[in-house]
Amino acid sequence: MTDWEIIRNMLDAKVATLKKSQAALNGDSVEVAEKIIALLEYLSIHFGPDEIGLGIDEQIMEDFARLLEFLFNPAQLEKLTTRALSILLYRDSKRLENLLTICDPLLSHVQENIAVPDLAFLERSFPETLIAGKVFFIFKDIYKRQAFFNYDAYILGFPLETVEMLEGIGYMSRKNDYYVLTIENKETFYALAHPQKHAVSELLSRFDCFLYVGGYPNRATAAIIKLLAASDFTFYHAGDLDPDGILILQHIQELAERPIAPLRMDAATFDQYQPWARPLTKSMLGQIKKIRDETKSIPELAGLLQRIEETGLGVEQDIIDYR
């Protein structure tokens, strides 16, 4: 019997065992269990020489199946870190992280055909986002649509776990249009996001909300962007005046699925700050080819790109005065 046939038989036995205990599950556990069984069934039929070629042997698949068996009952994960779970399952604090890395190409291939369980929560990554403004946050039905009001426009931090509990974001000002400014860099975010104590900037006073994106948005920030779009905010973005800064604006536009207007990302601002600009490397300038034509056609960005290509320079956001 070949190695892959042995693995198929092992997986088939796991499926039979899990199906027997499936009837006792309820609530959210049912959906998770269905995905786990579907994944194991798919692998028990399709696992073959190609998967062996990825370096996935019998021991790896046994360890992966053991993880899926444990996840069959999500209650077991309560108050348990990934490394503690790794010791519990494998008597090795790093085995689970290594296992997920090895199996990632396999899962990427499988999810082209079936829905697979979301294992991202096992990665030792804790994305967070920062948001400010006179807005309120509506929680999902499990919290009976509770709303949290940020009356004083404080800067608030939300981890992904909390963001995933949100259903929408509302605004407290009585206007016809509501504006959010996404900001690439943290220093600029903290400078702009505090409520104005003095009427020093008419430009910034239009914004009801400020969101720190930290470069390319992490999962928590991406989820907030989608909520703001669903809540019908009009988007502006302020970022570095270089190819990556433009690509970040383009990425936010993809997430929001609506136009994003650049704020002070234009040729005039570039010329004002050119004396303090930095030289861009060949690889940085090479990022321009990733900018799509529809992004290049935004008038402010078209002029900015022309100046970047002419000079080979870029302007960092943190030196710009937005008042």
C-alpha positions in Angstrom: 0.0 0.0 0.0 1.4 3.4 -0.9 1.9 6.2 1.6 -0.9 8.3 0.1 -3.3 5.3 0.3 -2.4 4.8 4.0 -3.2 8.5 4.6 -6.5 8.2 2.8 -7.6 5.3 4.9 -6.6 7.1 8.1 -8.6 10.2 7.1 -11.6 8.0 6.1 -11.6 6.5 9.6 -11.5 10.0 11.2 -14.5 11.0 9.1 -16.5 8.0 10.3 -15.6 8.8 14.0 -16.5 12.5 13.7 -19.8 11.8 12.0 -20.9 9.6 15.0 -20.4 12.5 17.4 -21.8 15.2 15.0 -25.4 14.7 16.2 -24.6 15.9 19.7 -23.4 19.4 18.5 -25.5 22.6 18.4 -25.2 26.3 17.7 -22.1 27.6 15.9 -20.4 24.3 16.5 -22.6 22.6 13.8 -21.2 24.8 11.0 -17.6 24.3 12.1 -18.1 20.6 12.3 -19.6 20.4 8.8 -16.6 22.2 7.3 -14.2 19.9 9.2 -16.0 16.8 8.0 -16.2 18.1 4.5 -12.4 18.9 4.5 -11.5 15.4 5.8 -13.8 13.7 3.4 -12.3 15.7 0.5 -8.8 14.8 1.5 -9.7 11.1 2.0 -10.8 11.0 -1.6 -8.3 13.3 -3.3 -5.0 13.0 -1.3 -2.4 11.6 -3.6 1.2 11.8 -4.9 1.0 15.5 -5.5 0.3 16.2 -1.8 3.2 13.8 -0.9 5.3 16.0 -3.2 4.5 19.0 -1.0 6.3 17.3 1.8 3.1 16.2 3.6 3.7 12.8 5.0 1.7 10.4 7.2 2.8 12.0 10.5 1.9 15.5 9.3 -1.6 14.4 8.2 -2.1 12.5 11.5 -1.2 15.7 13.4 -3.4 17.8 11.2 -6.3 15.5 11.6 -5.8 15.5 15.4 -6.1 19.3 15.3 -9.3 19.1 13.3 -10.7 16.6 15.8 -10.0 19.0 18.6 -11.6 21.9 16.8 -14.7 19.8 16.3 -15.7 21.1 19.7 -14.9 24.8 19.8 -15.6 25.0 23.5 -12.3 23.3 24.1 -10.5 26.4 22.7 -11.8 28.7 25.4 -8.9 30.5 27.2 -6.2 28.6 25.4 -3.3 30.1 23.6 -1.9 28.6 20.3 1.3 27.5 22.0 -0.5 25.9 24.9 -2.7 24.1 22.5 0.4 22.9 20.7 1.7 21.4 23.9 -1.6 19.8 24.7 -1.9 18.1 21.3 1.8 17.4 20.4 3.9 17.9 23.5 5.8 20.5 21.5 5.1 24.3 21.8 6.1 25.1 18.2 4.6 22.0 16.4 1.2 23.6 15.6 2.7 26.8 14.1 5.0 24.7 11.9 2.1 22.4 11.0 0.0 25.3 9.8 2.8 26.6 7.6 3.4 23.2 6.0 -0.3 22.6 5.3 -1.1 26.1 4.0 -0.4 25.2 0.3 -2.6 22.2 0.7 -5.5 24.2 2.2 -5.1 26.9 -0.4 -5.6 24.3 -3.1 -8.5 22.6 -1.4 -10.4 25.8 -0.8 -10.7 26.3 -4.6 -13.1 23.4 -4.5 -14.8 23.4 -1.0 -15.2 25.7 2.0 -12.5 25.0 4.6 -12.5 25.9 8.3 -11.0 29.3 9.1 -7.8 28.5 11.0 -6.5 32.1 11.0 -7.3 32.5 14.7 -4.5 30.0 15.4 -1.9 32.3 13.9 0.0 34.2 16.6 -1.2 37.5 15.2 -3.4 40.0 16.9 -4.5 42.7 14.4 -5.9 45.9 15.9 -7.2 49.2 14.4 -7.4 52.8 15.7 -10.4 55.0 14.9 -11.6 58.4 16.1 -14.5 60.7 15.6 -18.1 61.4 16.7 -19.4 58.1 15.6 -21.2 55.2 17.2 -20.7 51.5 16.8 -23.6 49.0 16.4 -23.0 45.5 17.7 -24.6 42.4 16.1 -27.9 40.8 17.2 -26.2 38.6 19.7 -25.7 41.8 21.7 -29.3 42.9 21.1 -28.1 45.7 18.8 -26.2 47.5 21.6 -24.5 50.7 20.5 -21.4 52.4 21.8 -21.3 56.2 21.4 -18.0 58.0 21.1 -19.5 61.4 22.1 -16.2 63.1 22.7 -14.5 61.7 19.6 -11.8 59.9 21.5 -9.2 57.8 19.7 -10.3 54.2 20.2 -8.5 50.9 19.6 -10.4 47.8 18.5 -8.9 44.3 18.2 -10.2 42.1 15.3 -12.3 40.0 17.8 -14.3 43.1 18.7 -14.5 44.4 15.1 -16.0 41.1 14.0 -18.8 41.7 16.5 -19.8 45.0 14.9 -22.7 45.4 12.5 -22.3 49.0 11.5 -20.9 52.4 12.2 -23.1 55.5 12.6 -22.5 59.2 12.7 -23.8 61.7 15.2 -23.5 64.9 13.2 -26.6 66.2 11.3 -25.3 66.5 7.8 -26.3 65.1 4.4 -22.8 63.6 3.8 -20.4 61.9 6.2 -16.7 61.8 5.6 -13.9 59.5 6.8 -10.2 60.2 6.4 -8.0 57.1 6.3 -4.4 57.9 7.3 -1.4 55.8 6.4 1.1 56.7 9.2 0.6 56.6 12.9 2.3 59.9 13.8 0.0 61.8 11.3 -3.0 59.9 12.6 -2.4 61.0 16.2 -1.9 64.6 15.0 -5.1 64.7 13.0 -7.5 62.5 14.8 -7.7 64.5 18.1 -10.8 66.7 18.2 -9.9 70.3 17.2 -9.8 72.6 20.2 -9.4 75.6 18.1 -10.8 76.4 14.6 -7.4 76.1 12.9 -8.3 73.8 9.9 -11.5 74.1 7.8 -10.0 71.2 5.7 -9.9 68.8 8.5 -13.2 69.9 10.2 -15.2 68.3 7.4 -14.3 64.8 8.6 -16.6 62.9 10.9 -14.2 60.0 11.4 -10.4 59.3 11.2 -9.0 55.8 10.6 -5.4 54.7 11.0 -4.5 52.1 8.3 -0.9 51.5 9.1 0.3 51.0 5.6 -1.6 48.1 3.9 -4.6 47.5 6.2 -4.5 44.5 8.5 -7.6 42.3 8.9 -9.1 44.5 11.7 -8.7 47.7 9.7 -10.0 46.1 6.5 -13.1 45.0 8.3 -13.7 48.6 9.6 -13.2 50.0 6.1 -15.9 47.7 4.8 -18.2 48.7 7.7 -17.7 52.4 7.0 -18.4 51.8 3.3 -21.6 49.9 4.1 -22.6 52.8 6.4 -22.3 55.1 3.4 -19.3 57.2 4.5 -17.4 59.2 1.8 -13.8 58.3 1.8 -10.6 60.4 1.6 -7.1 59.1 2.1 -3.9 60.7 3.2 -0.6 58.9 2.7 3.0 59.0 1.6 3.6 60.7 -1.7 5.4 57.7 -3.3 4.3 54.6 -5.3 3.5 52.5 -2.2 1.4 55.3 -0.8 -0.6 55.3 -4.0 -0.9 51.5 -3.9 -2.2 51.7 -0.4 -4.9 54.1 -1.5 -5.7 51.7 -4.4 -6.0 48.8 -1.9 -8.4 50.8 0.4 -10.5 51.5 -2.7 -10.7 47.8 -3.4 -11.8 47.1 0.1 -14.4 49.9 0.2 -15.6 49.2 -3.3 -16.1 52.9 -3.8 -14.0 55.9 -4.9 -11.3 57.2 -2.6 -10.3 60.9 -2.9 -6.7 61.6 -2.2 -6.0 64.4 0.4 -2.8 66.4 -0.3 -1.5 63.6 -2.5 -0.8 65.8 -5.5 1.9 67.5 -7.5 1.5 70.8 -5.6 2.1 69.2 -2.2 5.0 67.2 -3.7 6.6 70.4 -5.0 6.1 72.2 -1.7 7.9 69.4 0.2 10.4 68.4 -2.5 13.4 70.0 -0.6 12.8 67.4 2.2 12.0 64.5 -0.1 14.0 61.2 -0.1 15.4 59.3 -3.0 13.5 56.2 -4.1 15.3 53.0 -4.9 14.8 51.3 -8.3 12.6 48.6 -6.6 10.4 51.4 -5.0 10.0 53.1 -8.3 9.2 49.6 -9.8 6.0 49.6 -7.7 4.5 52.0 -10.2 3.7 49.2 -12.6 1.3 47.8 -10.0 -0.8 50.9 -10.1 -3.9 50.4 -12.2 -4.9 52.7 -15.0 -8.1 53.8 -13.2 -6.0 54.8 -10.2 -3.5 56.7 -12.4 -6.4 58.5 -14.0 -7.4 60.3 -10.7 -6.2 63.8 -11.5 -4.3 64.4 -8.2 -2.5 61.1 -8.5 -1.7 61.6 -12.2 0.2 64.8 -11.5 1.9 63.3 -8.4 3.1 60.2 -10.4 4.5 62.5 -13.1 6.6 64.4 -10.5 7.7 61.1 -8.8 8.9 59.7 -12.1 10.6 62.9 -13.1 12.5 63.3 -9.9 12.9 59.8 -8.5 11.9 61.2 -5.1 9.2 60.5 -2.6 7.7 62.6 0.2 6.9 61.0 3.6 3.5 61.8 5.0 4.8 62.7 8.5 6.4 66.0 7.2 3.2 67.3 5.7 1.2 70.1 7.3 -2.5 69.3 6.8 -3.9 72.4 8.5 
